[in-house]
Amino acid sequence: MEKREFGNTGLKVSQVGFGAGHIGGNELTENEASILLNSVLDLGINLIDTARGYGLSEERIGKYISRRRKDFILSTKIGYGIPGYNDWTYDCIIAGVDEALRIMKTDYIDIVHLHSCPIGTLEYGGVIDALLKTVEAGKVRVAAYSGENNELGFSIGSGRFGSVETSVNITEQYHLDNLLQEAKSKGMGVIAKRPLANVPWRFEQQPHGDYSEQYWLRWKKMDLDLGINSVKDWNETALRFVVFTDVVDCAIVGTSNINHLKENIKMINKGPLPKDIYYKIRTAFRKNNDGWMGQI
């Protein structure tokens, strides 16, 4: 799989990364989780994205692929959930990095994000100071922020982070026209999450209460006439749209099924969408955007 420069960080990331949230629950056995993680690396995907809040995810990464540490770029998210520490404090960040190192059985983590940190806490600055301290100590290579909207804007504008992770998909294009352009101009790496928008096109009717509901409403309002109807074709269009948008370095896809990842790789190997399709998607968002900010 093609590798891309991750901003000015010195890292090179695969076009598609693996979102490891799906290995954090009890849906997969230990053996299934091991097979999935190793298969991800065998496919040439080199960015593994996890978080403190993803259940067993970090633990399983440590168990099953720490021996292949040189084969992948490790990304996690912190700021909360460390026993004995208040969330979103200087000490919690320091302890959170140390705990992630221990659990994932590694001497360093390539990218560590503050995970949807509140704007007031970001502005105060202590958590950023702590994260940068771990970079100085060689425990972390890139200090990063994961989130949306005002918090994302502050993080990019602060000049204190090397990369960001935020939602980008057919129905989530707000940051493409402003904040992410600024991030790239500053040499920051950009990871796109939710490139498939939680697959809203699998529902014929409004999916009340489903996480994709807001995306479904946006998608319906955009009323895209692209000559496609099947869920698979929408998935392909959505993934190619994000992967080949110029400000995106890597799009992370989460799944518990290795065959889905194989299908995704086949999709992106077709290259960028035709220009007319790409601009139809961009135009439809701009035309129908009704204050569509990032979904947390």
Backbone as numpy.savetxt, mean C-alpha at the origin, in Angstrom:
# Nx Ny Nz CAx CAy CAz Cx Cy Cz
9.65 -9.86 -12.95 8.82 -8.67 -12.95 9.69 -7.43 -12.95
9.25 -6.42 -13.68 10.02 -5.17 -13.77 10.18 -4.55 -12.38
11.39 -4.07 -12.12 11.67 -3.36 -10.87 11.80 -1.87 -11.18
11.36 -1.05 -10.25 11.38 0.40 -10.43 12.15 1.06 -9.30
12.76 2.20 -9.61 13.39 3.00 -8.58 12.30 3.51 -7.63
12.55 3.37 -6.35 11.59 3.81 -5.34 11.99 5.21 -4.88
11.60 6.19 -5.67 12.02 7.56 -5.41 13.53 7.64 -5.37
14.05 8.43 -4.46 15.50 8.57 -4.29 16.03 7.76 -3.11
15.29 6.72 -2.73 15.65 5.95 -1.53 16.79 4.96 -1.77
17.07 4.65 -3.03 18.05 3.62 -3.35 17.46 2.23 -3.44
16.19 2.08 -3.12 15.51 0.79 -3.23 14.92 0.62 -4.63
14.79 -0.63 -5.05 14.09 -0.96 -6.30 12.95 -1.91 -5.96
11.75 -1.54 -6.38 10.56 -2.32 -6.00 9.88 -2.90 -7.24
9.27 -4.05 -7.07 8.49 -4.65 -8.15 7.23 -3.82 -8.41
6.73 -3.89 -9.62 5.54 -3.12 -10.00 4.36 -3.43 -9.10
4.24 -4.68 -8.71 3.19 -5.13 -7.79 3.84 -5.65 -6.53
3.31 -5.25 -5.40 3.76 -5.76 -4.12 2.67 -6.62 -3.48
3.04 -7.33 -2.43 2.10 -8.20 -1.73 1.63 -7.56 -0.45
0.32 -7.33 -0.35 -0.28 -6.83 0.87 -0.56 -8.00 1.79
0.16 -8.06 2.91 0.16 -9.26 3.75 -0.94 -9.29 4.80
-1.94 -8.43 4.69 -3.03 -8.46 5.64 -3.79 -9.78 5.65
-3.90 -10.41 4.48 -4.68 -11.64 4.36 -4.06 -12.83 5.07
-2.78 -12.75 5.40 -2.17 -13.88 6.10 -2.21 -13.67 7.62
-2.88 -12.60 8.05 -2.91 -12.29 9.47 -4.00 -12.96 10.26
-5.01 -13.51 9.58 -6.12 -14.15 10.26 -5.97 -15.66 10.33
-7.06 -16.31 10.67 -7.04 -17.77 10.82 -7.55 -18.50 9.58
-7.76 -17.75 8.49 -8.27 -18.39 7.27 -7.26 -19.35 6.67
-5.96 -19.02 6.84 -4.91 -19.88 6.32 -4.24 -20.65 7.45
-3.91 -21.90 7.20 -3.10 -22.66 8.14 -1.66 -22.15 8.09
-0.85 -22.57 9.05 0.56 -22.18 9.04 1.24 -22.65 7.76
0.96 -23.86 7.34 1.57 -24.38 6.12 1.13 -23.59 4.90
-0.16 -23.25 4.83 -0.65 -22.47 3.69 -0.02 -21.08 3.65
0.15 -20.48 4.82 0.78 -19.16 4.88 2.23 -19.24 4.41
2.93 -20.28 4.80 4.32 -20.46 4.38 4.42 -20.62 2.87
3.57 -21.46 2.32 3.58 -21.69 0.87 3.27 -20.40 0.12
2.27 -19.64 0.60 1.88 -18.40 -0.06 3.02 -17.39 -0.05
3.63 -17.15 1.10 4.69 -16.16 1.19 5.88 -16.52 0.31
6.28 -17.78 0.33 7.42 -18.19 -0.49 7.08 -18.15 -1.97
5.84 -18.45 -2.32 5.42 -18.37 -3.72 5.42 -16.94 -4.22
5.04 -16.01 -3.34 5.08 -14.59 -3.71 6.49 -14.20 -4.14
7.48 -14.58 -3.35 8.86 -14.24 -3.69 9.31 -14.97 -4.95
8.89 -16.22 -5.11 9.27 -16.99 -6.30 8.73 -16.36 -7.58
7.62 -15.64 -7.47 7.02 -14.98 -8.64 7.74 -13.68 -9.01
8.68 -13.25 -8.19 9.41 -12.04 -8.50 8.87 -10.80 -7.83
7.86 -10.97 -6.97 7.34 -9.84 -6.19 8.30 -9.61 -5.03
8.83 -8.39 -4.92 9.87 -8.19 -3.91 9.50 -7.21 -2.81
8.27 -6.68 -2.83 7.85 -5.81 -1.73 6.74 -6.49 -0.95
6.98 -6.70 0.33 6.00 -7.30 1.23 5.56 -6.21 2.19
4.26 -5.91 2.21 3.72 -4.81 3.02 2.82 -5.36 4.11
3.16 -5.05 5.36 2.38 -5.55 6.49 2.14 -4.41 7.48
1.70 -4.75 8.69 1.44 -3.72 9.71 1.30 -4.39 11.07
1.54 -3.60 12.11 1.35 -4.07 13.48 -0.08 -4.58 13.68
-1.03 -3.94 13.02 -2.43 -4.28 13.22 -2.95 -5.42 12.38
-2.09 -6.12 11.65 -2.54 -7.19 10.74 -2.44 -8.58 11.38
-2.80 -8.69 12.62 -2.88 -10.00 13.26 -1.56 -10.76 13.26
-1.58 -11.96 12.68 -0.41 -12.84 12.66 0.56 -12.52 11.53
0.27 -11.50 10.75 1.03 -11.24 9.54 2.53 -11.09 9.79
2.92 -10.20 10.69 4.35 -10.00 10.95 5.00 -11.28 11.47
4.31 -11.96 12.36 4.86 -13.20 12.93 5.11 -14.24 11.84
4.18 -14.37 10.91 4.33 -15.37 9.85 5.42 -14.97 8.87
5.58 -13.70 8.63 6.69 -13.25 7.78 8.01 -13.65 8.42
8.12 -13.43 9.72 9.34 -13.83 10.43 9.59 -15.32 10.40
8.53 -16.09 10.56 8.67 -17.55 10.58 9.08 -18.13 9.24
8.46 -17.62 8.16 8.52 -18.35 6.91 9.37 -17.74 5.80
9.74 -16.47 5.91 10.61 -15.94 4.85 11.77 -15.10 5.38
11.97 -15.05 6.70 13.11 -14.30 7.21 14.44 -14.88 6.70
14.47 -16.19 6.42 15.68 -16.80 5.88 15.97 -16.31 4.46
14.96 -15.72 3.81 15.13 -15.19 2.45 15.16 -13.65 2.48
15.63 -13.09 3.57 15.54 -11.65 3.79 16.12 -10.83 2.66
17.17 -11.29 2.02 17.79 -10.54 0.93 16.95 -10.53 -0.34
15.90 -11.35 -0.36 15.07 -11.46 -1.56 13.93 -10.45 -1.61
13.72 -9.71 -0.51 12.54 -8.84 -0.52 12.76 -7.56 0.27
11.95 -6.58 -0.07 11.90 -5.30 0.63 10.74 -5.37 1.61
11.03 -5.13 2.86 10.04 -5.29 3.93 9.48 -3.93 4.35
8.16 -3.84 4.32 7.46 -2.61 4.68 6.45 -2.92 5.77
6.47 -2.14 6.84 5.45 -2.33 7.87 4.96 -0.97 8.36
3.96 -1.01 9.26 3.32 0.21 9.75 3.18 0.10 11.27
3.43 1.20 11.95 3.46 1.17 13.42 2.78 2.41 13.99
2.79 2.47 15.35 2.27 3.64 16.04 1.35 3.30 17.19
1.03 2.04 17.35 -0.01 1.63 18.29 0.20 0.17 18.70
-0.52 -0.21 19.76 -0.62 -1.62 20.11 0.60 -2.26 20.74
1.46 -1.45 21.35 2.63 -2.01 22.04 2.35 -2.03 23.54
2.28 -3.20 24.16 1.97 -3.28 25.60 2.92 -2.43 26.43
2.35 -1.65 27.36 3.15 -0.82 28.25 3.44 0.57 27.74
2.96 0.88 26.53 3.20 2.20 25.94 1.90 2.81 25.44
1.74 4.10 25.62 0.60 4.80 25.05 0.78 4.91 23.54
-0.32 4.71 22.81 -0.27 4.82 21.36 0.18 6.22 20.95
0.86 6.29 19.81 1.25 7.55 19.19 2.08 8.45 20.11
3.08 7.83 20.73 4.04 8.57 21.53 5.44 8.25 21.01
6.39 9.09 21.39 7.79 8.88 20.99 8.25 7.47 21.39
8.02 7.11 22.63 8.49 5.81 23.13 7.79 4.65 22.45
6.52 4.85 22.09 5.78 3.79 21.39 6.38 3.53 20.02
6.83 4.56 19.33 7.44 4.38 18.02 8.76 3.63 18.14
9.59 4.03 19.08 10.87 3.34 19.28 10.63 1.87 19.61
9.72 1.62 20.55 9.43 0.24 20.94 8.75 -0.53 19.82
7.93 0.17 19.03 7.24 -0.49 17.92 8.20 -1.00 16.86
9.22 -0.23 16.56 10.23 -0.68 15.60 10.99 -1.88 16.17
11.39 -1.79 17.43 12.12 -2.91 18.04 11.29 -4.17 18.06
10.00 -4.03 18.34 9.12 -5.20 18.37 8.95 -5.80 16.98
8.83 -4.95 15.97 8.70 -5.44 14.60 9.97 -6.17 14.16
11.12 -5.65 14.53 12.39 -6.33 14.23 12.42 -7.71 14.87
12.00 -7.78 16.12 12.02 -9.06 16.83 11.06 -10.05 16.20
9.84 -9.62 15.96 8.82 -10.53 15.45 9.16 -11.03 14.05
9.69 -10.14 13.22 9.97 -10.53 11.83 11.39 -11.05 11.64
12.12 -11.20 12.75 13.43 -11.85 12.75 14.38 -11.22 11.74
14.54 -9.91 11.85 15.40 -9.19 10.92 16.18 -8.12 11.67
17.31 -7.73 11.12 18.14 -6.69 11.74 17.74 -5.29 11.30
16.95 -5.21 10.23 16.52 -3.91 9.71 15.19 -4.07 8.97
14.47 -2.98 8.86 13.23 -2.95 8.07 13.42 -1.86 7.02
13.11 -2.19 5.79 13.36 -1.25 4.70 12.50 0.00 4.80
11.20 -0.18 5.03 10.27 0.96 5.05 9.37 0.81 6.27
9.32 1.83 7.10 8.40 1.83 8.25 7.51 3.06 8.15
6.20 2.82 8.13 5.21 3.90 8.03 4.58 4.20 9.38
4.33 5.46 9.63 3.37 5.83 10.66 2.00 5.56 10.06
1.21 4.72 10.73 0.01 4.13 10.14 -1.23 4.97 10.45
-1.62 5.83 9.49 -2.80 6.70 9.65 -2.71 7.52 10.94
-1.56 8.08 11.18 -1.34 8.90 12.37 -2.18 10.18 12.30
-2.86 10.58 13.39 -3.68 11.78 13.39 -2.86 13.03 13.08
-3.51 14.01 12.44 -2.82 15.21 11.99 -2.18 15.98 13.15
-2.88 16.09 14.28 -2.33 16.82 15.41 -1.05 16.19 15.94
-1.01 14.88 15.95 0.17 14.17 16.41 1.33 14.36 15.44
1.02 14.33 14.15 2.06 14.59 13.15 2.63 15.99 13.32
1.76 16.95 13.50 2.20 18.35 13.61 3.05 18.56 14.86
2.74 17.87 15.93 3.53 17.98 17.15 4.96 17.51 16.91
5.10 16.45 16.12 6.41 16.06 15.63 7.16 14.99 16.38
6.76 14.64 17.59 7.52 13.68 18.39 7.62 12.31 17.75
6.52 11.85 17.14 6.54 10.51 16.54 7.45 10.48 15.31
7.50 11.60 14.60 8.41 11.66 13.44 9.85 11.67 13.92
10.13 12.45 14.97 11.48 12.45 15.55 11.91 11.04 15.92
10.99 10.29 16.54 11.31 8.93 16.97 11.61 8.03 15.79
10.78 8.13 14.74 10.99 7.28 13.56 12.33 7.61 12.91
12.65 8.88 12.81 13.94 9.28 12.22 15.10 8.80 13.09
14.89 8.71 14.39 15.92 8.19 15.29 16.23 6.73 14.95
15.21 5.96 14.59 15.44 4.56 14.22 16.17 4.45 12.89
15.96 5.42 12.02 16.72 5.45 10.76 18.19 5.73 11.06
18.45 6.70 11.92 19.83 7.03 12.31 20.53 5.82 12.94
19.76 5.02 13.65 20.32 3.85 14.33 20.53 2.66 13.39
20.11 2.78 12.13 20.27 1.70 11.17 19.22 0.62 11.26
18.20 0.85 12.05 17.12 -0.14 12.19 16.12 -0.05 11.05
15.98 1.13 10.48 15.01 1.41 9.41 15.74 2.13 8.28
15.42 1.79 7.05 16.07 2.46 5.92 15.29 3.70 5.46
13.96 3.61 5.44 13.15 4.71 4.93 12.03 5.01 5.92
11.97 6.25 6.39 10.85 6.70 7.23 9.71 7.09 6.31
8.50 6.60 6.61 7.39 6.77 5.68 6.09 7.08 6.41
5.10 7.52 5.63 3.76 7.75 6.17 2.75 7.00 5.30
1.77 6.38 5.96 0.67 5.70 5.27 -0.64 6.32 5.69
-1.38 6.88 4.73 -2.66 7.50 5.05 -3.16 8.37 3.93
-4.12 9.22 4.26 -4.84 9.98 3.24 -4.94 11.46 3.62
-5.43 12.24 2.68 -5.97 13.58 2.88 -5.00 14.56 3.56
-5.47 15.29 4.58 -4.64 16.33 5.20 -3.37 15.76 5.81
-3.48 14.57 6.39 -2.31 13.95 7.00 -1.27 13.61 5.92
-1.74 13.12 4.79 -0.83 12.83 3.68 -0.17 14.11 3.19
-0.97 15.17 3.03 -0.43 16.44 2.58 0.63 16.98 3.52
0.36 16.90 4.83 1.33 17.37 5.81 2.62 16.56 5.70
2.49 15.25 5.59 3.66 14.38 5.56 4.53 14.66 4.35
3.91 14.87 3.20 4.68 15.17 1.99 5.33 16.55 2.12
4.57 17.51 2.60 5.09 18.87 2.72 6.16 19.05 3.77
6.20 18.15 4.75 7.13 18.31 5.86 8.59 18.11 5.46
8.81 17.34 4.40 10.17 17.05 3.98 10.90 16.08 4.89
10.17 15.39 5.78 10.81 14.52 6.77 10.64 13.03 6.46
9.89 12.71 5.41 9.65 11.32 5.05 10.26 11.00 3.69
10.67 9.75 3.53 11.24 9.32 2.26 10.25 8.70 1.31
9.08 8.30 1.85 8.06 7.70 0.98 6.70 7.78 1.64
5.67 7.51 0.84 4.29 7.50 1.33 3.55 6.32 0.73
2.49 5.93 1.43 1.57 4.90 0.94 0.16 5.45 1.07
-0.60 5.38 -0.02 -1.95 5.94 0.01 -2.82 5.22 -1.01
-4.13 5.41 -0.91 -5.06 4.72 -1.81 -5.07 5.37 -3.18
-4.92 4.54 -4.20 -5.04 4.99 -5.59 -5.80 3.91 -6.34
-6.90 4.28 -6.97 -7.64 3.36 -7.83 -8.58 4.16 -8.74
-9.35 3.47 -9.54 -10.23 4.14 -10.49 -11.12 5.17 -9.81
-11.60 4.86 -8.62 -12.52 5.76 -7.91 -11.81 6.61 -6.86
-10.50 6.50 -6.76 -9.72 7.19 -5.74 -8.52 7.86 -6.43
-8.81 8.98 -7.12 -7.78 9.64 -7.91 -7.44 11.04 -7.40
-8.02 11.43 -6.30 -7.87 12.81 -5.84 -6.41 13.23 -5.69
-5.59 12.34 -5.12 -4.20 12.71 -4.84 -3.30 12.64 -6.07
-3.79 12.04 -7.16 -2.97 11.95 -8.36 -2.67 13.32 -8.94
-3.61 14.23 -8.81 -3.48 15.54 -9.45 -2.72 16.55 -8.61
-2.41 16.24 -7.38 -1.75 17.24 -6.56 -0.67 16.64 -5.65
-1.06 16.01 -4.57 -0.09 15.60 -3.56 0.95 14.62 -4.07
0.55 13.64 -4.86 1.53 12.66 -5.31 2.49 13.22 -6.35
2.04 14.19 -7.11 2.97 14.88 -8.01 4.04 15.61 -7.20
3.62 16.22 -6.10 4.57 16.90 -5.23 5.54 15.90 -4.61
5.01 14.75 -4.19 5.87 13.72 -3.59 6.96 13.28 -4.58
6.57 13.05 -5.82 7.55 12.60 -6.80 8.57 13.68 -7.10
8.13 14.93 -7.11 9.07 16.03 -7.38 10.10 16.15 -6.28
9.78 15.65 -5.09 10.70 15.68 -3.95 11.52 14.40 -3.84
11.35 13.49 -4.79 12.13 12.26 -4.78 11.61 11.21 -3.83
10.34 11.30 -3.44 9.77 10.32 -2.52 9.28 9.09 -3.27
9.37 7.95 -2.63 8.75 6.75 -3.18 7.25 6.78 -2.93
6.48 6.12 -3.81 5.02 6.10 -3.67 4.51 4.66 -3.84
3.84 4.19 -2.80 3.15 2.89 -2.83 1.66 3.15 -2.91
0.99 2.52 -3.87 -0.46 2.64 -4.01 -1.12 1.43 -3.37
-2.03 1.69 -2.42 -2.82 0.60 -1.84 -4.23 0.63 -2.43
-4.94 -0.46 -2.25 -6.32 -0.61 -2.76 -6.44 -0.34 -4.26
-5.55 -0.86 -5.09 -5.64 -0.58 -6.53 -6.91 -1.14 -7.17
-7.51 -2.16 -6.55 -8.75 -2.74 -7.09 -9.99 -2.17 -6.41
-9.82 -1.16 -5.56 -10.95 -0.47 -4.91 -11.87 -1.44 -4.18
-11.29 -2.53 -3.66 -12.09 -3.56 -2.98 -13.11 -4.20 -3.90
-12.86 -4.16 -5.19 -13.63 -4.84 -6.24 -15.13 -4.55 -6.14
-15.54 -3.30 -6.26 -16.97 -2.97 -6.14 -17.81 -3.51 -7.27
-17.21 -3.74 -8.45 -17.96 -4.21 -9.62 -18.43 -5.65 -9.50
-18.09 -6.31 -8.40 -18.63 -7.66 -8.20 -20.06 -7.63 -7.69
-20.55 -6.43 -7.32 -21.90 -6.28 -6.81 -22.82 -5.66 -7.87
-23.98 -6.27 -8.07 -24.96 -5.68 -8.97 -25.73 -4.55 -8.29
-25.99 -4.70 -7.01 -26.70 -3.69 -6.23 -25.76 -3.09 -5.19
-26.13 -1.93 -4.66 -25.32 -1.25 -3.67 -25.04 -2.17 -2.49
-23.76 -2.42 -2.17 -23.39 -3.36 -1.10 -23.40 -2.68 0.26
-24.56 -2.54 0.84 -24.70 -1.83 2.12 -23.83 -2.47 3.21
-22.98 -1.62 3.82 -22.15 -2.10 4.91 -20.85 -2.73 4.48
-20.69 -3.03 3.20 -19.43 -3.60 2.73 -18.40 -2.50 2.61
-17.12 -2.88 2.79 -16.06 -1.88 2.76 -15.96 -1.18 1.41
-16.45 -1.84 0.37 -16.38 -1.26 -0.98 -17.57 -0.36 -1.30
-18.48 -0.15 -0.36 -19.72 0.57 -0.68 -19.47 1.96 -1.26
-18.62 2.76 -0.62 -18.36 4.10 -1.12 -17.70 4.06 -2.49
-16.82 3.10 -2.70 -16.20 2.96 -4.01 -17.25 2.57 -5.06
-18.19 1.71 -4.69 -19.26 1.30 -5.61 -20.10 2.51 -6.02
-20.44 3.35 -5.05 -21.23 4.55 -5.36 -20.48 5.48 -6.31
-19.20 5.65 -6.09 -18.41 6.48 -6.98 -18.33 5.88 -8.38
-18.08 4.58 -8.43 -17.94 3.88 -9.71 -19.23 4.00 -10.51
-20.37 3.83 -9.86 -21.64 3.96 -10.55 -21.85 5.39 -11.07
-21.50 6.37 -10.26 -21.67 7.76 -10.68 -20.77 8.09 -11.86
-19.57 7.53 -11.87 -18.64 7.78 -12.97 -19.17 7.20 -14.28
-19.98 6.15 -14.20 -20.67 5.58 -15.37 -19.71 5.37 -16.54
-18.66 4.65 -16.28 -17.62 4.43 -17.28 -18.09 3.45 -18.36
-18.07 3.89 -19.58 -18.41 3.04 -20.72 -17.12 2.64 -21.42
-16.53 1.53 -20.96 -15.26 1.10 -21.50 -15.39 -0.17 -22.33
-16.61 -0.61 -22.54 -16.84 -1.81 -23.33 -16.48 -3.09 -22.61
-16.46 -3.05 -21.27 -16.16 -4.25 -20.49 -17.28 -4.49 -19.49
-17.48 -5.76 -19.16 -18.57 -6.10 -18.25 -18.17 -7.05 -17.13
-17.23 -7.95 -17.39 -16.94 -8.98 -16.40 -16.09 -8.44 -15.25
-16.19 -9.11 -14.09 -15.39 -8.74 -12.94 -13.90 -8.85 -13.26
-13.52 -9.91 -13.95 -12.12 -10.12 -14.29 -11.58 -8.98 -15.15
-12.37 -8.56 -16.14 -11.91 -7.48 -17.01 -11.84 -6.15 -16.28
-12.78 -5.91 -15.35 -12.69 -4.69 -14.54 -11.45 -4.74 -13.65
-11.17 -5.92 -13.09 -9.97 -6.06 -12.27 -8.71 -5.72 -13.07
-8.66 -6.25 -14.28 -7.49 -5.98 -15.13 -7.37 -4.49 -15.45
-8.49 -3.88 -15.82 -8.47 -2.45 -16.15 -8.03 -1.63 -14.96
-8.56 -1.95 -13.79 -8.23 -1.21 -12.58 -6.76 -1.36 -12.21
-6.25 -2.57 -12.30 -4.86 -2.81 -11.91 -3.90 -2.14 -12.88
-4.15 -2.27 -14.17 -3.26 -1.64 -15.15 -3.32 -0.12 -15.05
-4.49 0.41 -14.71 -4.63 1.85 -14.53 -3.68 2.36 -13.44
-3.66 1.65 -12.31 -2.84 2.11 -11.19 -1.35 1.83 -11.42
-1.02 0.62 -11.84 0.38 0.23 -11.97 1.12 1.14 -12.95
0.43 1.59 -13.99 1.11 2.39 -15.00 0.76 3.88 -14.93
0.23 4.31 -13.79 0.11 5.75 -13.53 1.48 6.26 -13.10
1.92 7.36 -13.68 3.34 7.72 -13.60 3.84 8.02 -12.20
2.99 8.41 -11.27 3.48 8.73 -9.93 3.58 7.52 -9.02
3.13 6.36 -9.48 3.11 5.15 -8.64 4.34 4.30 -8.91
5.05 3.93 -7.85 6.19 3.03 -7.98 5.78 1.57 -7.82
4.85 1.31 -6.91 4.44 -0.07 -6.63 2.99 -0.06 -6.16
2.20 -0.99 -6.68 0.81 -1.16 -6.25 0.71 -2.46 -5.46
0.22 -2.38 -4.23 0.15 -3.58 -3.40 -1.22 -4.24 -3.52
-1.19 -5.53 -3.71 -2.41 -6.32 -3.84 -2.43 -7.38 -2.75
-3.51 -7.44 -2.01 -3.64 -8.43 -0.95 -4.51 -9.59 -1.38
-4.08 -10.80 -1.10 -4.86 -11.98 -1.43 -4.35 -13.16 -0.61
-5.19 -14.15 -0.44 -4.76 -15.40 0.19 -4.64 -16.51 -0.85
-4.79 -16.15 -2.13 -4.80 -17.13 -3.22 -3.67 -16.81 -4.20
-2.69 -17.68 -4.27 -1.54 -17.42 -5.13 -1.94 -17.35 -6.60
-3.00 -18.06 -6.98 -3.44 -18.01 -8.38 -3.94 -16.62 -8.76
-4.51 -15.90 -7.79 -4.93 -14.54 -8.06 -3.72 -13.65 -8.37
-2.64 -13.85 -7.63 -1.43 -13.07 -7.89 -0.85 -13.40 -9.27
-0.89 -14.67 -9.63 -0.40 -15.06 -10.96 -1.23 -14.39 -12.05
-2.54 -14.32 -11.84 -3.41 -13.64 -12.80 -3.07 -12.15 -12.87
-2.80 -11.54 -11.71 -2.45 -10.13 -11.69 -1.17 -9.85 -12.48
-0.19 -10.73 -12.35 1.06 -10.56 -13.08 0.82 -10.65 -14.59
-0.02 -11.60 -15.00 -0.36 -11.70 -16.42 -1.03 -10.43 -16.92
-1.87 -9.85 -16.07 -2.57 -8.62 -16.45 -1.60 -7.47 -16.68
-0.68 -7.27 -15.75 0.21 -6.11 -15.90 1.27 -6.35 -16.97
1.51 -7.61 -17.30 2.45 -7.88 -18.39 1.91 -7.43 -19.74
0.62 -7.10 -19.79 0.04 -6.54 -21.02 0.42 -5.08 -21.20
0.99 -4.48 -20.15 1.45 -3.11 -20.24 0.37 -2.10 -19.91
0.64 -0.82 -20.20 -0.32 0.24 -19.87 -1.63 0.08 -20.63
-2.68 0.66 -20.08 -3.95 0.71 -20.80 -3.79 1.55 -22.07
-4.63 1.31 -23.09 -4.66 2.22 -24.23 -4.91 3.65 -23.74
-4.28 4.62 -24.37 -4.36 6.00 -23.89 -5.79 6.51 -23.81
-6.64 6.12 -24.77 -8.01 6.62 -24.75 -8.78 6.09 -23.53
-8.52 4.83 -23.15 -9.18 4.25 -21.98 -8.67 4.93 -20.71
-7.36 5.11 -20.63 -6.78 5.76 -19.45 -7.38 7.14 -19.25
-7.47 7.93 -20.31 -7.97 9.30 -20.15 -9.48 9.35 -19.94
-10.20 8.36 -20.41 -11.62 8.27 -20.07 -11.81 8.10 -18.57
-10.98 7.26 -17.98 -11.06 7.03 -16.53 -10.70 8.29 -15.76
-9.64 8.95 -16.19 -9.23 10.18 -15.51 -10.29 11.27 -15.65
-10.85 11.40 -16.85 -11.86 12.43 -17.11 -13.13 12.17 -16.33
-13.54 10.89 -16.26 -14.77 10.55 -15.55 -14.66 10.89 -14.07
-13.49 10.68 -13.49 -13.31 11.03 -12.08 -13.38 12.54 -11.89
-12.66 13.27 -12.71 -12.64 14.73 -12.56 -14.03 15.33 -12.75
-14.78 14.79 -13.69 -16.11 15.31 -14.00 -17.10 15.05 -12.87
-16.98 13.91 -12.22 -17.97 13.50 -11.21 -17.50 13.68 -9.78
-16.27 14.08 -9.60 -15.72 14.22 -8.26 -16.56 15.19 -7.43
-17.14 14.65 -6.37 -17.98 15.45 -5.50 -17.37 15.49 -4.10
-16.16 16.04 -4.04 -15.45 16.05 -2.77 -14.97 14.67 -2.36
-14.58 13.86 -3.33 -14.20 12.47 -3.07 -12.78 12.43 -2.50
-12.66 12.57 -1.22 -11.36 12.48 -0.56 -11.01 11.01 -0.32
-9.80 10.78 0.19 -9.33 9.43 0.40 -10.12 8.71 1.48
-10.40 7.44 1.22 -11.10 6.60 2.20 -10.10 6.04 3.20
-10.34 6.26 4.48 -9.43 5.78 5.51 -9.57 4.27 5.67
